[in-house]
Amino acid sequence: HPRGGDPTRAWGPPFTEKGNESAYFLGVNSNKLSVTLDMKKPEDLGTAKKLAAGADVLIHNFLPASMERLGLAHPKPKPKPKPKPKP
């Protein structure tokens, strides 16, 4: 989130001793890395495409048309050829 990061950082109590992150946030984000990108900026969109190209899974909350517009939509499967009728 551009204004302060993941909102779950503030879900508490309990918070860390420093009081800046909730125990919930730390629990559900253990061993994860986060990045915030502005998809309207070409350099950030390029970063997103590079990350997606090397990922096994891409989870998003955009509308499908938005992912297509951004060039991040999953390729559509090719239709299977219809079997030829037997003579």
MMTF fields as JSON, N, C-alpha, C and O atoms, coordinates in Angstrom:
{
  "mmtfVersion": "1.0.0",
  "mmtfProducer": "UNKNOWN",
  "numBonds": 347,
  "numAtoms": 348,
  "numGroups": 87,
  "numChains": 1,
  "numModels": 1,
  "chainsPerModel": [1],
  "groupsPerChain": [87],
  "chainIdList": ["A"],
  "bondAtomList": [4, 2, 8, 6, 12, 10, 16, 14, 20, 18, 24, 22, 28, 26, 32, 30, 36, 34, 40, 38, 44, 42, 48, 46, 52, 50, 56, 54, 60, 58, 64, 62, 68, 66, 72, 70, 76, 74, 80, 78, 84, 82, 88, 86, 92, 90, 96, 94, 100, 98, 104, 102, 108, 106, 112, 110, 116, 114, 120, 118, 124, 122, 128, 126, 132, 130, 136, 134, 140, 138, 144, 142, 148, 146, 152, 150, 156, 154, 160, 158, 164, 162, 168, 166, 172, 170, 176, 174, 180, 178, 184, 182, 188, 186, 192, 190, 196, 194, 200, 198, 204, 202, 208, 206, 212, 210, 216, 214, 220, 218, 224, 222, 228, 226, 232, 230, 236, 234, 240, 238, 244, 242, 248, 246, 252, 250, 256, 254, 260, 258, 264, 262, 268, 266, 272, 270, 276, 274, 280, 278, 284, 282, 288, 286, 292, 290, 296, 294, 300, 298, 304, 302, 308, 306, 312, 310, 316, 314, 320, 318, 324, 322, 328, 326, 332, 330, 336, 334, 340, 338, 344, 342],
  "bondOrderList": [1, 1, 1, 1, 1, 1, 1, 1, 1, 1, 1, 1, 1, 1, 1, 1, 1, 1, 1, 1, 1, 1, 1, 1, 1, 1, 1, 1, 1, 1, 1, 1, 1, 1, 1, 1, 1, 1, 1, 1, 1, 1, 1, 1, 1, 1, 1, 1, 1, 1, 1, 1, 1, 1, 1, 1, 1, 1, 1, 1, 1, 1, 1, 1, 1, 1, 1, 1, 1, 1, 1, 1, 1, 1, 1, 1, 1, 1, 1, 1, 1, 1, 1, 1, 1, 1],
  "groupList": [{"groupName": "HIS", "atomNameList": ["N", "CA", "C", "O"], "elementList": ["N", "C", "C", "O"], "formalChargeList": [0, 0, 0, 0], "bondAtomList": [1, 0, 2, 1, 3, 2], "bondOrderList": [1, 1, 2], "singleLetterCode": "H", "chemCompType": "L-PEPTIDE LINKING"}, {"groupName": "PRO", "atomNameList": ["N", "CA", "C", "O"], "elementList": ["N", "C", "C", "O"], "formalChargeList": [0, 0, 0, 0], "bondAtomList": [1, 0, 2, 1, 3, 2], "bondOrderList": [1, 1, 2], "singleLetterCode": "P", "chemCompType": "L-PEPTIDE LINKING"}, {"groupName": "ARG", "atomNameList": ["N", "CA", "C", "O"], "elementList": ["N", "C", "C", "O"], "formalChargeList": [0, 0, 0, 0], "bondAtomList": [1, 0, 2, 1, 3, 2], "bondOrderList": [1, 1, 2], "singleLetterCode": "R", "chemCompType": "L-PEPTIDE LINKING"}, {"groupName": "GLY", "atomNameList": ["N", "CA", "C", "O"], "elementList": ["N", "C", "C", "O"], "formalChargeList": [0, 0, 0, 0], "bondAtomList": [1, 0, 2, 1, 3, 2], "bondOrderList": [1, 1, 2], "singleLetterCode": "G", "chemCompType": "PEPTIDE LINKING"}, {"groupName": "ASP", "atomNameList": ["N", "CA", "C", "O"], "elementList": ["N", "C", "C", "O"], "formalChargeList": [0, 0, 0, 0], "bondAtomList": [1, 0, 2, 1, 3, 2], "bondOrderList": [1, 1, 2], "singleLetterCode": "D", "chemCompType": "L-PEPTIDE LINKING"}, {"groupName": "THR", "atomNameList": ["N", "CA", "C", "O"], "elementList": ["N", "C", "C", "O"], "formalChargeList": [0, 0, 0, 0], "bondAtomList": [1, 0, 2, 1, 3, 2], "bondOrderList": [1, 1, 2], "singleLetterCode": "T", "chemCompType": "L-PEPTIDE LINKING"}, {"groupName": "ALA", "atomNameList": ["N", "CA", "C", "O"], "elementList": ["N", "C", "C", "O"], "formalChargeList": [0, 0, 0, 0], "bondAtomList": [1, 0, 2, 1, 3, 2], "bondOrderList": [1, 1, 2], "singleLetterCode": "A", "chemCompType": "L-PEPTIDE LINKING"}, {"groupName": "TRP", "atomNameList": ["N", "CA", "C", "O"], "elementList": ["N", "C", "C", "O"], "formalChargeList": [0, 0, 0, 0], "bondAtomList": [1, 0, 2, 1, 3, 2], "bondOrderList": [1, 1, 2], "singleLetterCode": "W", "chemCompType": "L-PEPTIDE LINKING"}, {"groupName": "PHE", "atomNameList": ["N", "CA", "C", "O"], "elementList": ["N", "C", "C", "O"], "formalChargeList": [0, 0, 0, 0], "bondAtomList": [1, 0, 2, 1, 3, 2], "bondOrderList": [1, 1, 2], "singleLetterCode": "F", "chemCompType": "L-PEPTIDE LINKING"}, {"groupName": "GLU", "atomNameList": ["N", "CA", "C", "O"], "elementList": ["N", "C", "C", "O"], "formalChargeList": [0, 0, 0, 0], "bondAtomList": [1, 0, 2, 1, 3, 2], "bondOrderList": [1, 1, 2], "singleLetterCode": "E", "chemCompType": "L-PEPTIDE LINKING"}, {"groupName": "LYS", "atomNameList": ["N", "CA", "C", "O"], "elementList": ["N", "C", "C", "O"], "formalChargeList": [0, 0, 0, 0], "bondAtomList": [1, 0, 2, 1, 3, 2], "bondOrderList": [1, 1, 2], "singleLetterCode": "K", "chemCompType": "L-PEPTIDE LINKING"}, {"groupName": "ASN", "atomNameList": ["N", "CA", "C", "O"], "elementList": ["N", "C", "C", "O"], "formalChargeList": [0, 0, 0, 0], "bondAtomList": [1, 0, 2, 1, 3, 2], "bondOrderList": [1, 1, 2], "singleLetterCode": "N", "chemCompType": "L-PEPTIDE LINKING"}, {"groupName": "SER", "atomNameList": ["N", "CA", "C", "O"], "elementList": ["N", "C", "C", "O"], "formalChargeList": [0, 0, 0, 0], "bondAtomList": [1, 0, 2, 1, 3, 2], "bondOrderList": [1, 1, 2], "singleLetterCode": "S", "chemCompType": "L-PEPTIDE LINKING"}, {"groupName": "TYR", "atomNameList": ["N", "CA", "C", "O"], "elementList": ["N", "C", "C", "O"], "formalChargeList": [0, 0, 0, 0], "bondAtomList": [1, 0, 2, 1, 3, 2], "bondOrderList": [1, 1, 2], "singleLetterCode": "Y", "chemCompType": "L-PEPTIDE LINKING"}, {"groupName": "LEU", "atomNameList": ["N", "CA", "C", "O"], "elementList": ["N", "C", "C", "O"], "formalChargeList": [0, 0, 0, 0], "bondAtomList": [1, 0, 2, 1, 3, 2], "bondOrderList": [1, 1, 2], "singleLetterCode": "L", "chemCompType": "L-PEPTIDE LINKING"}, {"groupName": "VAL", "atomNameList": ["N", "CA", "C", "O"], "elementList": ["N", "C", "C", "O"], "formalChargeList": [0, 0, 0, 0], "bondAtomList": [1, 0, 2, 1, 3, 2], "bondOrderList": [1, 1, 2], "singleLetterCode": "V", "chemCompType": "L-PEPTIDE LINKING"}, {"groupName": "MET", "atomNameList": ["N", "CA", "C", "O"], "elementList": ["N", "C", "C", "O"], "formalChargeList": [0, 0, 0, 0], "bondAtomList": [1, 0, 2, 1, 3, 2], "bondOrderList": [1, 1, 2], "singleLetterCode": "M", "chemCompType": "L-PEPTIDE LINKING"}, {"groupName": "ILE", "atomNameList": ["N", "CA", "C", "O"], "elementList": ["N", "C", "C", "O"], "formalChargeList": [0, 0, 0, 0], "bondAtomList": [1, 0, 2, 1, 3, 2], "bondOrderList": [1, 1, 2], "singleLetterCode": "I", "chemCompType": "L-PEPTIDE LINKING"}],
  "groupTypeList": [0, 1, 2, 3, 3, 4, 1, 5, 2, 6, 7, 3, 1, 1, 8, 5, 9, 10, 3, 11, 9, 12, 6, 13, 8, 14, 3, 15, 11, 12, 11, 10, 14, 12, 15, 5, 14, 4, 16, 10, 10, 1, 9, 4, 14, 3, 5, 6, 10, 10, 14, 6, 6, 3, 6, 4, 15, 14, 17, 0, 11, 8, 14, 1, 6, 12, 16, 9, 2, 14, 3, 14, 6, 0, 1, 10, 1, 10, 1, 10, 1, 10, 1, 10, 1, 10, 1],
  "groupIdList": [1, 2, 3, 4, 5, 6, 7, 8, 9, 10, 11, 12, 13, 14, 15, 16, 17, 18, 19, 20, 21, 22, 23, 24, 25, 26, 27, 28, 29, 30, 31, 32, 33, 34, 35, 36, 37, 38, 39, 40, 41, 42, 43, 44, 45, 46, 47, 48, 49, 50, 51, 52, 53, 54, 55, 56, 57, 58, 59, 60, 61, 62, 63, 64, 65, 66, 67, 68, 69, 70, 71, 72, 73, 74, 75, 76, 77, 78, 79, 80, 81, 82, 83, 84, 85, 86, 87],
  "secStructList": [7, 6, 6, 6, 1, 7, 4, 4, 4, 4, 7, 7, 1, 1, 5, 7, 6, 6, 1, 1, 1, 5, 2, 2, 2, 2, 2, 2, 6, 6, 6, 7, 7, 7, 7, 7, 7, 7, 6, 6, 1, 2, 2, 2, 2, 2, 2, 2, 2, 2, 2, 2, 2, 6, 7, 1, 7, 7, 7, 7, 7, 1, 7, 2, 2, 2, 2, 2, 2, 2, 6, 7, 1, 7, 7, 7, 7, 7, 7, 7, 7, 7, 7, 7, 7, 7, 7],
  "xCoordList": [0.842, 0.0, 0.891, 1.791, 0.66, 1.561, 1.609, 2.605, 0.567, 0.558, 0.723, -0.206, 1.885, 2.163, 2.283, 2.426, 2.231, 2.409, 1.133, 0.041, 1.289, 0.173, -0.619, -0.042, -1.94, -2.748, -2.713, -2.956, -2.416, -2.399, -1.241, -1.207, -0.284, 0.779, 0.194, 0.783, -0.978, -1.6, -2.651, -3.253, -2.887, -3.906, -3.355, -2.426, -3.893, -3.431, -4.293, -5.274, -3.975, -2.784, -2.869, -3.939, -1.817, -0.49, 0.391, 0.225, 1.323, 2.307, 3.703, 3.883, 4.69, 6.079, 6.496, 5.783, 7.642, 8.122, 8.286, 8.023, 8.728, 8.855, 7.488, 7.366, 6.457, 5.103, 4.774, 3.738, 5.647, 5.399, 4.789, 4.392, 4.703, 4.088, 3.305, 3.7, 2.181, 1.348, 1.878, 2.552, 1.556, 1.936, 1.252, 1.835, 0.018, -0.688, 0.101, 0.341, 0.505, 1.257, 2.52, 2.816, 3.26, 4.502, 4.238, 5.024, 3.134, 2.812, 2.451, 2.934, 1.601, 1.153, 2.156, 2.034, 3.133, 4.109, 5.51, 6.488, 5.605, 6.901, 7.566, 6.927, 8.83, 9.633, 9.107, 9.336, 8.411, 7.918, 8.6, 9.005, 8.721, 9.228, 8.081, 7.222, 8.063, 6.997, 7.586, 8.721, 6.793, 7.176, 5.91, 4.846, 6.027, 4.917, 5.281, 6.335, 4.403, 4.654, 3.465, 2.314, 3.748, 2.717, 2.62, 3.478, 1.593, 1.48, 1.261, 1.281, 1.053, 0.928, 2.292, 2.402, 3.325, 4.677, 5.341, 5.4, 5.843, 6.443, 7.562, 7.664, 8.395, 9.487, 8.957, 9.51, 7.885, 7.302, 6.585, 6.645, 5.903, 5.243, 6.284, 6.058, 7.419, 8.507, 9.014, 9.301, 9.126, 9.544, 8.525, 8.9, 7.243, 6.193, 6.279, 6.127, 6.521, 6.611, 7.818, 7.737, 8.937, 10.126, 9.86, 10.225, 9.228, 8.918, 7.942, 8.115, 6.921, 5.922, 6.545, 6.18, 7.476, 8.103, 8.888, 9.019, 9.407, 10.183, 9.404, 9.969, 8.098, 7.287, 6.571, 6.232, 6.347, 5.532, 4.047, 3.224, 3.711, 2.323, 2.252, 3.131, 1.218, 0.962, -0.435, -1.42, -0.517, -1.802, -2.042, -1.17, -3.216, -3.535, -4.984, -5.758, -5.341, -6.736, -7.25, -8.119, -6.697, -7.154, -8.267, -8.403, -9.054, -10.02, -9.262, -8.19, -9.795, -9.084, -8.721, -7.634, -9.606, -9.309, -8.101, -7.331, -7.93, -6.781, -5.491, -4.495, -5.494, -4.29, -3.938, -2.763, -4.947, -4.688, -4.108, -3.143, -4.683, -4.211, -2.771, -1.999, -2.409, -1.051, -0.056, 1.154, -0.563, 0.319, 0.736, 1.776, -0.085, 0.232, -0.768, -0.71, -1.676, -2.677, -2.027, -1.052, -2.581, -2.111, -2.457, -3.563, -1.55, -1.879, -3.097, -3.247, -3.949, -5.144, -4.748, -3.927, -5.326, -4.973, -5.434, -6.472, -4.649, -5.016, -6.123, -6.091, -7.104, -8.177, -7.634, -6.756, -8.183, -7.78, -8.374, -9.51, -7.602, -8.169, -9.331, -9.316, -10.319, -11.485, -11.062, -10.355, -11.498, -11.142, -11.821, -12.956, -11.098, -11.656, -12.689, -12.483, -13.794, -14.797, -14.266, -13.515, -14.686, -14.276, -15.085, -16.285, -14.423, -15.171, -16.172, -16.861],
  "yCoordList": [-1.167, 0.0, 1.235, 1.34, 2.168, 3.324, 4.224, 4.914, 4.227, 5.093, 4.286, 4.195, 3.708, 3.066, 1.567, 0.959, 0.947, -0.496, -1.254, -0.686, -2.538, -3.441, -2.987, -2.829, -2.771, -2.326, -3.28, -2.855, -4.564, -5.502, -5.234, -5.789, -4.382, -3.981, -3.334, -3.401, -2.703, -1.972, -2.782, -2.273, -4.033, -4.843, -5.337, -6.145, -4.879, -5.313, -4.712, -4.038, -4.924, -5.603, -7.106, -7.603, -7.822, -7.429, -6.863, -7.193, -6.008, -5.418, -5.842, -6.378, -5.599, -5.875, -4.923, -3.967, -5.186, -4.324, -2.881, -1.949, -2.698, -1.337, -0.727, 0.493, -1.568, -1.088, -0.718, -0.105, -1.085, -0.663, -1.741, -1.439, -2.975, -4.034, -4.973, -5.253, -5.449, -6.354, -7.778, -8.169, -8.529, -9.938, -10.677, -11.591, -10.282, -10.911, -10.726, -11.692, -9.49, -9.207, -10.051, -10.651, -10.106, -10.875, -12.361, -13.05, -12.862, -14.279, -14.683, -15.702, -13.894, -14.279, -13.9, -14.365, -13.073, -12.66, -13.173, -12.66, -14.173, -14.758, -15.3, -15.996, -14.987, -15.459, -14.971, -15.623, -13.843, -13.269, -11.934, -11.247, -11.581, -10.27, -9.498, -10.086, -8.195, -7.368, -6.273, -5.841, -5.837, -4.722, -3.948, -4.539, -2.629, -1.787, -1.185, -0.567, -1.37, -0.865, -0.033, -0.375, 1.054, 1.872, 1.423, 1.762, 0.671, 0.058, 1.08, 0.723, 2.342, 3.392, 3.933, 4.63, 3.618, 4.05, 2.96, 1.809, 3.306, 2.283, 1.48, 0.272, 2.13, 1.393, 0.392, -0.699, 0.758, -0.178, -1.319, -2.467, -1.003, -2.059, -3.027, -4.237, -2.501, -3.366, -4.275, -5.448, -3.735, -4.544, -5.65, -6.794, -5.312, -6.314, -7.431, -8.606, -7.066, -8.077, -8.99, -10.197, -8.41, -9.234, -10.186, -11.36, -9.689, -10.552, -11.662, -12.818, -11.304, -12.293, -13.358, -14.531, -12.964, -13.922, -14.995, -16.117, -14.667, -15.63, -16.31, -17.074, -16.034, -16.569, -17.851, -18.057, -18.705, -19.899, -19.547, -20.167, -18.543, -18.156, -16.636, -15.994, -16.065, -14.636, -14.459, -14.869, -13.851, -13.598, -12.103, -11.314, -11.708, -10.289, -10.06, -11.003, -8.786, -8.464, -7.438, -6.623, -7.496, -6.642, -7.346, -8.568, -6.566, -7.153, -7.797, -7.316, -8.879, -9.532, -8.575, -8.684, -7.644, -6.701, -5.836, -5.464, -5.518, -4.712, -5.484, -4.921, -6.756, -7.568, -7.682, -7.654, -7.808, -7.861, -6.532, -6.522, -5.421, -4.103, -3.868, -3.233, -4.38, -4.211, -5.193, -5.054, -6.173, -7.177, -8.25, -8.887, -8.453, -9.445, -10.593, -11.435, -10.636, -11.702, -13.03, -13.083, -14.082, -15.417, -15.693, -15.371, -16.277, -16.577, -17.482, -18.433, -17.171, -17.996, -19.3, -19.303, -20.419, -21.702, -21.753, -21.201, -22.419, -22.588, -23.632, -24.637, -23.391, -24.39, -25.702, -25.725, -26.783, -28.103, -28.302, -27.903, -28.921, -29.162, -30.159, -31.103, -29.906, -30.812, -32.108, -32.078, -33.253, -34.523, -34.619, -34.181, -35.197, -35.396, -36.518, -37.541, -36.309, -37.389, -38.62, -38.53, -39.76, -41.016, -41.214, -40.942, -41.69, -41.891, -43.014, -43.291],
  "zCoordList": [0.0, 0.0, 0.0, 0.833, -0.912, -1.03, 0.202, 0.42, 0.997, 2.186, 3.464, 4.266, 3.655, 4.934, 4.914, 5.975, 3.772, 3.72, 4.009, 4.027, 4.233, 4.467, 5.692, 6.768, 5.551, 6.685, 7.879, 9.008, 7.649, 8.782, 9.735, 10.833, 9.328, 10.264, 11.514, 12.592, 11.358, 12.466, 13.214, 14.159, 12.814, 13.486, 14.812, 14.835, 15.872, 17.171, 18.252, 17.936, 19.515, 19.998, 19.77, 19.417, 19.951, 20.431, 19.312, 18.137, 19.71, 18.811, 19.245, 20.338, 18.385, 18.749, 19.865, 20.171, 20.466, 21.552, 21.095, 21.855, 19.834, 19.297, 19.017, 18.901, 18.908, 18.697, 17.264, 17.006, 16.32, 14.949, 14.055, 12.929, 14.516, 13.72, 14.629, 15.761, 14.096, 14.887, 14.816, 13.864, 15.841, 15.859, 14.703, 14.122, 14.371, 13.256, 11.963, 11.239, 11.669, 10.445, 10.389, 9.355, 11.473, 11.491, 11.292, 10.642, 11.85, 11.713, 10.298, 9.804, 9.632, 8.295, 7.204, 6.071, 7.525, 6.526, 6.807, 6.263, 7.649, 7.97, 6.705, 5.915, 6.517, 5.376, 4.022, 3.004, 3.999, 2.745, 2.503, 3.441, 1.242, 0.855, 0.221, -0.435, 0.411, -0.139, -1.005, -0.808, -1.962, -2.818, -3.169, -3.352, -3.261, -3.687, -5.032, -5.182, -6.01, -7.361, -7.818, -7.545, -8.509, -9.127, -10.576, -11.391, -10.9, -12.221, -13.337, -14.515, -12.976, -13.99, -14.404, -15.413, -13.636, -13.976, -14.804, -14.373, -15.993, -16.86, -16.186, -16.4, -15.383, -14.74, -13.71, -13.568, -12.988, -12.028, -12.742, -12.301, -13.848, -14.624, -15.175, -15.198, -15.618, -16.092, -14.988, -15.226, -13.776, -12.63, -12.37, -12.115, -12.432, -12.207, -13.246, -12.913, -14.492, -15.551, -15.342, -15.574, -14.904, -14.627, -13.472, -13.535, -12.42, -11.279, -11.681, -11.294, -12.456, -12.87, -13.769, -13.682, -14.626, -15.541, -14.797, -15.289, -13.626, -12.856, -11.746, -10.963, -11.675, -10.585, -10.979, -12.145, -9.994, -10.204, -10.139, -10.813, -9.318, -9.096, -9.036, -8.461, -9.622, -9.54, -8.97, -9.583, -7.804, -7.158, -7.223, -6.858, -7.684, -7.827, -7.453, -7.29, -7.32, -7.065, -8.077, -7.769, -9.288, -10.38, -11.147, -11.086, -11.862, -12.782, -13.936, -14.304, -14.52, -15.617, -16.751, -17.317, -17.092, -18.172, -17.823, -18.709, -16.558, -16.134, -16.334, -16.789, -16.002, -16.174, -17.654, -18.017, -18.501, -19.942, -20.428, -21.192, -19.996, -20.399, -19.971, -20.691, -18.798, -18.274, -18.898, -18.719, -19.622, -20.205, -19.225, -19.395, -18.186, -17.153, -17.117, -16.221, -18.073, -18.083, -18.443, -19.192, -17.901, -18.229, -19.683, -20.117, -20.442, -21.849, -21.945, -21.178, -22.887, -23.08, -23.743, -24.661, -23.289, -23.906, -25.356, -25.72, -26.156, -27.562, -27.646, -26.936, -28.518, -28.63, -29.188, -30.051, -28.668, -29.163, -30.55, -30.809, -31.442, -32.783, -32.689, -31.9, -33.519, -33.526, -34.212, -35.219, -33.663, -34.322, -35.679, -35.869, -36.598, -37.938, -37.891, -37.239, -38.587, -38.594, -39.324, -40.296, -38.815, -39.455, -40.722, -40.752, -41.772, -43.042, -42.968, -43.95]
}
